[in-house]
Amino acid sequence: MEDNLRLPEMNSGSYPASICKDGELKLVIFDCDGVLVDGEQLSTAQMAAEARKYGWDLSDEEAHKIFTGGELAKIGQQIAQKTGKKLPEDWDMMMQQRIVTMMKTDAETVDGAENMLNSVIDLGLPIRVGSNSSGAEMEAKFASTGLDEVLEDHRIHSGRDLEMPKPRPDIYLHAAKQEGVPPTNCIVLEDSDAGVEAARRAGMACVLLRPLDKPAPEWPGLLRIDHLSQFPEILSEVLTQQRQNHEELLPA
């Protein structure tokens, strides 16, 4: 691991327990868009086109900054407020279906996603997905990219379907409950500020996938990487520190 990614000496109280040497990491939870599947740009471009249709002169790039990680219902509200136009009552459902259809053919994996997932599994850690995307959307994305060969259906959880969208912590707490582990034994891989906030509220550690020169939330429980290949290295080091600490505590 590069020096700027090496874990500091972590103690409970200062950092979430799951990444401390005296803690125990038992579950890894992944966001979907921007972490496993590179579909956010496609989705926000669809929303930009809708915004322009109703009179909001919004570029695809601006829409990506504004809408990334957001709920479709709230995005519809933003467009309505900005344009003064009334959107159809089922606008979010219409957009959801449009995105699902698009993802069946156009979704691509984030660089290194499949290798990263297999490396995490090889570490002996169970994995789950917690995303604001609908279950239908994730099914389309994972089938299109082949990640359905790695991710089991019962380990994929939708904040939209459960009406628990981020930054609420519910979707991550739900994933931990389904695994039967406390939130303090979990770590989340995210790319959005809303997802980081959800992890923080859930009491989980979080790794943010984002270029290191880009701004990020300030929180001691947040670690940073700029490529997925670095994530298993962080997990490996956490597990090594915890195993060594456990061995030191064993009676001679």
N, C-alpha and C positions, 0 to 999 in steps of 0.2 A: 504494500500500500504506500502511496506517496506520502511524504512527511506531512503535507498540509491536510491529509485525511486521517492521520493516525489518531487513535482515540486517546484522550487524556486519562489520567488516573481518576476514575469516577467513584464517588461515594454516595450512598443513599442520602437523600435530603437535598442534595444539590442537583441531581439528575433523576429522571424517571428510573424506577427500580430495575426495569428489564435490561438496561444497558450498564448497570453498575456491577462492579466485580462481586459484590455480595448479594446480587439479585439473581434471577433465573429467567432467561429468555425461553419462551415456550411456543410462541406463535408469531408468524409474520403475516401482516395484512397489506395487500396492495390496492392502491387506487387503480383505475383502469385507463382512462384517457390521459395521454401524456406520460404514462408510466409503462404500460404494457402495450397499448394500441395507440398509434399516432393518428387519432381520428378527430381530435379537438379542432384542428384547423378546418377540416371539412365541415364539421357541424357549425362552427361559428360563421363560416362563409355563407352557409344556408341562412343563418339568422341575419347576416348583413344584407343579403338580398331581400329578405322580408322587410327589414328596416327601411331600405331604399324604396321599396314598393309603396310603403305608407308615408314616405316623404322625409325620412331621416337620411341625410346625405352622409352615410357612414361607409368608410372603406372596409375591406375585408380585414386589413391589419388592425384598424381601430376596433372593429368588432371583436377580434380575438382577444385583445387586451381587456375589453369591457365585459365580455360574456363568458370567458373561460371559467369553468367550474360552477357556473350559475344554474339555477333551476329554470326550466323552460317557462313555467307559469310566471315567474318574476321577470324573466327577460321579455315576455309578452307585455307585462305591465310597464316595463321601462320604455318599450317602443310606443305604447299607447300614450304614456305621459309625455314623451318627447315630441310626438307628432300631433297629439290632440285628436287622433283617430281612434275609433272603436274597433278593436280586433274581434274576430269571431270568438264566441264563448269556448269553442273547442280548439282554439288556435294551438295550444300546447300539444294536444293529442294529434293534430294534423302534422305539426312539425316533427313530433316523435316518430310517426309512421314514415315520414319522408326520410328522416335520418336513418331509420332501420333499413329501409330499402337501399339507400346509398351505401351503407356499411356492408351489405351483403356482397358487394363487388369491389368497393374502393378502399376498404380498411387495410392498413399495413401495420406491422409491428414496429414498436420503437426499437431502434438499433440495439441488438444484444438481448432482447427480452426473453427469448426462448432459452438461450444459454444461461442467462441469469436465473430463471426459474428452476432449471434443472440443477444448477449449482446450489441453490438454497435447499432444494429437496435432498441433495446429496449430503448436506450438513446435518440432516436428520430433523429439520424443522418443518412442522406442518404449515401450510399456506392457505390463505383465504383472500377473497377479493371483496372490497367494500367501495361501491361507486355510486355517484348520483345518477348515472345512466340507468335506464330501465333494464329489466331482465331480458326483454326481447332485443334491445339494442346490443347488450353485451353478448348475447347468444349469436347474433349476426356477426359481430366483430371477431369473436373467438373462432367461429366456424370459418370465416373468410381467411383468417390469418393462420389457422392451424393450431392455435393455442388451446383449442378445446381438447387436444390430445394430452395436454398437461394439466388443465384446470377442470376439476370435477364440478358438475352442476350444483351439487348441494353445498359447495364451498364458495359459491358466488352470490353476493348479497347486493340488492339494489335499494339505495336510499329513496329513489323515486317510487318504487313499488311499495315500499314499507312506509312511505310518507315520513321519512326521517332524513331529509337532505342535510348535507354539510352546509354550514359549519357546525350544525348540531352534532353531538358525539354519538348519537343513537346507533348509526349504522356500524360503527366500529365496536361499540359495546355489544351490539347484537351478534357480530361475528365472534367476539370473544366468548360470549355466552354459549353459542352453538358449539364452540370447540371445547367448552368446559374448563376454561382457564380464566384467572382474574385479569383485568385490564393491565395491571402492573407487570404482567409477564408477556406483554405484547409490544411489538414494534411495527410501525406503519411506514410504508414508502409512498411518498406523495410528490406532486409537482405544483400544487396550488396553495395559495394562502388559506383558502377556506378549508382545505383538507388538513393543513397543518393545525389550524385552530380546532378542528374536530378532534384530532389526535390529542392535542393538549388538554382539551376539556374532558376527554375520555381517560386521562391519566396514563397515556401511553407514550413511549418514546417515538420519535419520528425522524426519518431521513428524507431530506428534500432533494429531489432531482432537478437541478437547475444550474445553468452556467454560473460559475463562482463569482463572476463580475457583476451579476445581477442582484438587486436588493432582495432581502428575505426577512421574514419575521424574526424578531430578536427574542430568543427563548433558550435557556440552557439545555432543554431537552431536545433541541433540534440539531441534527448533524447534517452535513451537506456533501453531495457528490455531483459530478457533472457528466457521468456516464454510468450506465447500469452495471458494467463490469466491476465497478468499485463496491457495489452493494454487498455481494457475498463476502468480500474481504472484510468489511466492517463487521458483519455477522460472525465471521470466523474469529475475529479478534475478541469480540464480546464473549463468545462461547469459551475461548481459550482462557481469558481472564477469570471467568466464573468457575471454570473447572479447576484452575490452579488455586483459586481462593478456597474452594471446597476441599481440595486435597490438603491445604495448609491447616484447615480446621479439624481434620480427622485426628483422632487420638493416636499418638505414636505407638 
